[in-house]
Amino acid sequence: MAELTVAEIVQKVRRIQIVANRVVNDLFAGEYHSVFRGRGMEFDEVREYQPGDEIRDIDWNVTARQGTPFIKRFREERELTVQFLVDVSASGVFGSKDQSKLDLLIEVAALLMFSALKNNDKVGLALFANDVHRYLPPRKGKGSVLRLLRELVAAQPVHAPTRLDTALDFLNRVQKRRAVVFVLSDFLAENWQRGLAVAARRHDVVALRFQDPREEEWPAVGFVLLQDAETGEVVEVDTSHRQVRERFRRHQQDHEERLQQDFRRGNVDQLLLRPGEAYTTPLLRFFRQRQSKRQ
């Protein structure tokens, strides 16, 4: 994948920005707001207990010191911190249609970033593959979001095995306060389950998976050479044999079932998105279902 020039990066960012802003304004901002706003509470003050107050809100330490009941008062957090963990390993370059997994990933990330911007949230970004290659701490404002988008567009795919576990461990170290965390990846990695479960206990984690249809089922096109984009390994496969195609399909089904179990065990909501398919409707449906499930 050729490195983009500065002019090409600016042009692509501008094009993505226009599309994302239009979708946010027309469809998405309200859904983002309803799902993620007000999920956290921050301490406001301690005041004397009044008839009708919840007994469970009593601050027993202050009550013991003062000799009269006091309660803790909380208020809805005014802003959120939104962290994006984005997989830029070379497997994302694959695309059997006009769009690669990485292209779709960038569009979806942009949509969510501009939704966060509209809600005046802080937005941060970590680009990872075999390690965390770039980290931009959460900041507010349009200029910050555009910088994150430029970093995404300019990122070169990394030809090395994906270490999602390393990225999650990094997040768990640097993000101390509760945040909304979007993990955008094809999840073609190993040993990430523990890190994701730890992150989900601390944060509101959403896994967005990107998978090409040809990674689910092979067509009968005869002999093909397949190369692992991350390791460089090449194998030749005869897809004309039904047994070969069926074996691959069953393998992918088993992989999918294991992934679903891993996400359930980690208490993480996840959505699968495919290049070449419309993504706004599945995203809207996903967030509406997520909201109704948590009410």
NUPA-472365 format. One record per residue (C-alpha): residue in three letters; x, y, z. Coordinates in steps of 0.25 Angstrom, whole numbers, padded with zeros to 4 digits, always signed. Layout:
ALAXYZ
...
REM end
This chain:
MET+0000+0000+0000
ALA+0007+0013-0005
GLU+0009+0024+0005
LEU-0001+0036+0003
THR+0005+0050+0000
VAL+0001+0061+0009
ALA-0009+0066-0001
GLU-0015+0053-0003
ILE-0017+0051+0012
VAL-0024+0065+0013
GLN-0033+0062+0001
LYS-0037+0048+0007
VAL-0039+0054+0021
ARG-0048+0065+0015
ARG-0056+0055+0007
ILE-0058+0046+0020
GLN-0061+0058+0028
ILE-0072+0063+0019
VAL-0079+0049+0019
ALA-0078+0047+0034
ASN-0083+0061+0037
ARG-0095+0058+0028
VAL-0098+0045+0035
VAL-0097+0050+0049
ASN-0106+0062+0046
ASP-0116+0054+0039
LEU-0117+0041+0047
PHE-0107+0038+0057
ALA-0104+0049+0068
GLY-0117+0046+0075
GLU-0114+0031+0076
TYR-0100+0033+0081
HIS-0105+0043+0091
SER-0116+0034+0097
VAL-0106+0022+0098
PHE-0094+0029+0104
ARG-0098+0041+0110
GLY-0101+0041+0125
ARG-0095+0027+0127
GLY-0086+0032+0138
MET-0088+0040+0151
GLU-0078+0049+0158
PHE-0078+0054+0172
ASP-0085+0067+0175
GLU-0086+0070+0190
VAL-0090+0065+0203
ARG-0102+0071+0210
GLU-0111+0069+0222
TYR-0121+0058+0221
GLN-0135+0062+0218
PRO-0148+0054+0219
GLY-0151+0047+0206
ASP-0136+0045+0203
GLU-0131+0031+0199
ILE-0125+0024+0212
ARG-0115+0017+0203
ASP-0109+0031+0199
ILE-0105+0034+0214
ASP-0090+0036+0215
TRP-0087+0028+0228
ASN-0074+0034+0230
VAL-0078+0049+0230
THR-0091+0045+0238
ALA-0082+0038+0249
ARG-0073+0051+0250
GLN-0084+0061+0250
GLY-0094+0053+0259
THR-0106+0055+0249
PRO-0109+0049+0236
PHE-0102+0054+0223
ILE-0104+0049+0209
LYS-0095+0049+0197
ARG-0101+0056+0184
PHE-0096+0053+0170
ARG-0098+0059+0157
GLU-0098+0054+0143
GLU-0084+0055+0136
ARG-0084+0067+0127
GLU-0074+0061+0117
LEU-0069+0047+0113
THR-0055+0042+0110
VAL-0056+0034+0097
GLN-0044+0025+0093
PHE-0042+0018+0080
LEU-0033+0006+0079
VAL-0031+0004+0064
ASP-0024-0008+0058
VAL-0015-0004+0046
SER-0009-0018+0044
ALA-0008-0022+0029
SER-0019-0031+0029
GLY-0028-0019+0029
VAL-0024-0016+0014
PHE-0032-0028+0009
GLY-0044-0025+0001
SER-0051-0034-0009
LYS-0060-0022-0014
ASP-0057-0007-0016
GLN-0054-0005-0001
SER-0044-0011+0009
LYS-0047-0014+0023
LEU-0038-0003+0027
ASP-0045+0007+0018
LEU-0058+0003+0025
LEU-0052+0004+0038
ILE-0047+0018+0036
GLU-0061+0023+0031
VAL-0068+0017+0044
ALA-0057+0023+0053
ALA-0059+0036+0047
LEU-0074+0035+0049
LEU-0073+0032+0063
MET-0062+0043+0065
PHE-0071+0054+0060
SER-0083+0049+0068
ALA-0074+0050+0080
LEU-0070+0064+0075
LYS-0084+0068+0074
ASN-0086+0064+0089
ASN-0074+0072+0093
ASP-0067+0059+0098
LYS-0052+0057+0099
VAL-0046+0048+0088
GLY-0033+0040+0088
LEU-0027+0030+0078
ALA-0017+0018+0079
LEU-0013+0011+0066
PHE-0008-0003+0068
ALA-0003-0015+0061
ASN+0009-0023+0067
ASP+0010-0012+0077
VAL+0004+0002+0080
HIS+0010+0010+0069
ARG+0003+0024+0072
TYR-0005+0029+0083
LEU-0012+0043+0084
PRO-0018+0045+0098
PRO-0032+0050+0099
ARG-0035+0064+0095
LYS-0047+0073+0092
GLY-0050+0081+0079
LYS-0051+0080+0064
GLY-0036+0082+0062
SER-0033+0070+0071
VAL-0043+0061+0064
LEU-0038+0065+0050
ARG-0024+0062+0055
LEU-0028+0048+0059
LEU-0034+0046+0046
ARG-0022+0050+0038
GLU-0014+0040+0047
LEU-0024+0029+0043
VAL-0023+0033+0028
ALA-0008+0034+0028
ALA-0005+0021+0036
GLN+0002+0010+0028
PRO-0002-0004+0030
VAL+0008-0012+0038
HIS+0012-0026+0033
ALA+0014-0033+0047
PRO+0005-0042+0055
THR-0006-0034+0062
ARG-0004-0032+0077
LEU-0018-0027+0082
ASP-0014-0032+0096
THR-0003-0022+0096
ALA-0012-0010+0092
LEU-0022-0014+0103
ASP-0012-0015+0113
PHE-0007-0001+0109
LEU-0021+0005+0110
ASN-0023-0001+0124
ARG-0010+0006+0128
VAL-0012+0020+0122
GLN-0027+0021+0124
LYS-0030+0022+0138
ARG-0044+0029+0138
ARG-0056+0022+0132
ALA-0057+0024+0117
VAL-0065+0019+0105
VAL-0055+0010+0098
PHE-0057+0006+0083
VAL-0049-0005+0079
LEU-0048-0006+0063
SER-0042-0018+0058
ASP-0044-0031+0050
PHE-0040-0038+0063
LEU-0030-0048+0055
ALA-0021-0048+0068
GLU-0019-0057+0080
ASN-0019-0056+0095
TRP-0027-0043+0095
GLN-0039-0049+0103
ARG-0033-0046+0117
GLY-0029-0031+0114
LEU-0043-0029+0108
ALA-0050-0034+0120
VAL-0042-0025+0129
ALA-0044-0013+0120
ALA-0059-0016+0121
ARG-0060-0016+0136
ARG-0053-0002+0136
HIS-0060+0004+0123
ASP-0072+0004+0114
VAL-0065-0005+0103
VAL-0071-0007+0089
ALA-0065-0016+0079
LEU-0066-0013+0065
ARG-0062-0024+0056
PHE-0058-0023+0041
GLN-0059-0036+0032
ASP-0059-0037+0017
PRO-0069-0047+0012
ARG-0058-0055+0005
GLU-0053-0058+0019
GLU-0065-0065+0022
GLU-0067-0074+0010
TRP-0059-0077-0003
PRO-0064-0077-0017
ALA-0061-0088-0026
VAL-0050-0081-0035
GLY-0039-0092-0036
PHE-0025-0091-0031
VAL-0022-0078-0023
LEU-0010-0073-0016
LEU-0013-0068-0002
GLN-0003-0059+0006
ASP-0004-0056+0020
ALA-0003-0041+0020
GLU+0003-0040+0034
THR+0013-0052+0033
GLY+0016-0053+0018
GLU+0013-0068+0018
VAL+0007-0073+0004
VAL-0001-0085+0002
GLU-0008-0090-0011
VAL-0022-0095-0010
ASP-0031-0102-0020
THR-0044-0096-0017
SER-0051-0104-0028
HIS-0053-0116-0018
ARG-0066-0115-0010
GLN-0059-0122+0002
VAL-0048-0111+0002
ARG-0059-0100+0002
GLU-0067-0107+0012
ARG-0056-0109+0022
PHE-0052-0094+0021
ARG-0066-0090+0023
ARG-0068-0099+0036
HIS-0054-0094+0041
GLN-0059-0080+0040
GLN-0072-0084+0047
ASP-0065-0090+0058
HIS-0056-0077+0059
GLU-0069-0068+0059
GLU-0075-0077+0070
ARG-0063-0075+0079
LEU-0062-0060+0077
GLN-0077-0059+0081
GLN-0074-0067+0094
ASP-0062-0058+0097
PHE-0070-0046+0095
ARG-0081-0051+0104
ARG-0071-0056+0115
GLY-0064-0042+0115
ASN-0078-0035+0115
VAL-0075-0027+0103
ASP-0085-0023+0092
GLN-0080-0025+0078
LEU-0084-0023+0064
LEU-0079-0029+0051
LEU-0078-0020+0039
ARG-0074-0024+0025
PRO-0068-0015+0014
GLY-0077-0012+0002
GLU-0089-0012+0011
ALA-0097+0000+0016
TYR-0093+0002+0031
THR-0101+0013+0036
THR-0114+0005+0038
PRO-0107-0007+0045
LEU-0100+0003+0054
LEU-0113+0010+0058
ARG-0120-0003+0060
PHE-0108-0008+0069
PHE-0108+0005+0078
ARG-0123+0005+0079
GLN-0123-0010+0084
ARG-0112-0007+0093
GLN-0119+0005+0099
SER-0132-0003+0101
LYS-0124-0015+0107
ARG-0118-0006+0118
GLN-0131+0002+0121
REM end
